[in-house]
């Protein structure tokens, strides 16, 4: 029997936000990794310009990122064990579980850069 998709029943906003945090965590120039716990802290969230922003070579529409600055989203992700409660919006920290959670949205909301 295949694993249940979205076993923690995250809503759309939580899934999009987690997807973006996971992508940001792939960039060592803006993150710190705790080798002992596997947690990754993101030190810099992207700033939109116009209707989009960049994460490395990927482009994200701002409409898919409304959760990045929403405290309620971080609280929900923390309750599910996907982000550490202490990081919050300023410097979110993904847990090992948060890094590995399959949101199914990476190829949906992250687009190849055209510039």
C-alpha positions in Angstrom: 0.0 0.0 0.0 1.5 3.4 -1.0 2.2 6.0 1.6 -0.5 8.5 2.2 0.0 11.8 0.4 0.1 14.7 2.9 -0.1 12.5 6.0 -0.1 15.5 8.3 -3.1 17.0 6.5 -1.4 20.3 5.9 -3.6 22.9 4.2 -2.7 24.5 0.9 -1.0 27.6 2.5 1.0 25.4 4.8 2.1 23.1 1.9 3.2 26.0 -0.2 5.1 27.7 2.6 6.9 24.4 3.6 7.8 23.9 -0.1 9.4 27.3 -0.2 11.2 26.8 3.1 12.6 23.5 1.8 13.9 25.1 -1.3 15.5 28.0 0.7 17.1 25.4 2.9 19.0 24.0 -0.1 21.1 27.2 -0.4 24.0 27.2 2.0 24.8 30.9 1.5 21.6 31.8 3.4 21.3 28.9 5.8 23.0 27.3 8.8 22.8 23.5 9.3 23.0 21.9 12.7 24.8 18.6 11.9 23.8 17.0 15.2 20.0 17.5 14.7 19.7 17.9 11.0 17.8 21.2 11.4 18.4 24.0 8.9 17.9 27.6 9.9 17.1 30.1 7.1 18.8 33.4 7.8 17.4 35.4 4.9 13.9 35.2 3.3 13.5 36.5 -0.2 12.1 39.9 -1.0 9.6 40.0 -3.9 10.0 42.3 -6.8 6.8 42.8 -8.7 4.8 39.7 -8.8 7.6 37.2 -8.2 10.9 36.5 -6.4 13.9 34.3 -6.9 15.2 31.3 -4.9 18.5 30.6 -6.5 17.7 29.9 -10.2 14.0 29.2 -9.4 11.2 31.8 -9.8 8.2 31.9 -7.4 5.1 33.9 -7.9 4.4 36.1 -4.9 0.9 34.7 -4.7 2.3 31.3 -3.7 4.4 32.8 -0.9 1.8 34.6 1.3 2.5 32.2 4.1 6.2 33.1 4.4 5.3 36.1 6.5 2.3 34.6 8.3 2.8 33.7 12.0 -0.2 31.4 12.0 1.4 29.2 9.3 4.6 28.9 11.3 2.7 27.9 14.4 0.8 25.2 12.5 4.0 23.9 11.0 5.6 23.9 14.5 2.7 22.0 16.0 3.2 19.3 13.3 6.9 19.1 14.1 8.1 20.5 10.7 9.6 23.8 11.9 11.2 24.6 15.2 8.9 26.8 17.3 11.8 29.2 18.3 12.8 30.4 14.8 9.5 32.0 13.8 9.2 34.3 10.8 12.5 36.1 11.2 14.8 33.0 11.0 12.7 29.9 10.4 14.3 26.6 11.3 13.2 23.4 9.5 13.4 20.1 11.4 14.7 17.0 9.7 11.0 16.0 9.3 10.2 19.3 7.7 13.1 19.0 5.2 12.0 15.5 4.1 8.2 16.0 4.0 6.9 15.5 0.5 4.6 18.4 -0.3 4.2 17.4 -3.9 4.4 21.1 -4.9 8.1 21.7 -5.7 7.6 21.4 -9.5 4.2 23.2 -9.3 5.2 26.5 -7.6 9.0 26.7 -8.3 9.7 27.6 -11.9 12.9 27.6 -13.9 14.4 31.1 -14.2 14.1 32.9 -17.4 16.6 35.7 -16.4 
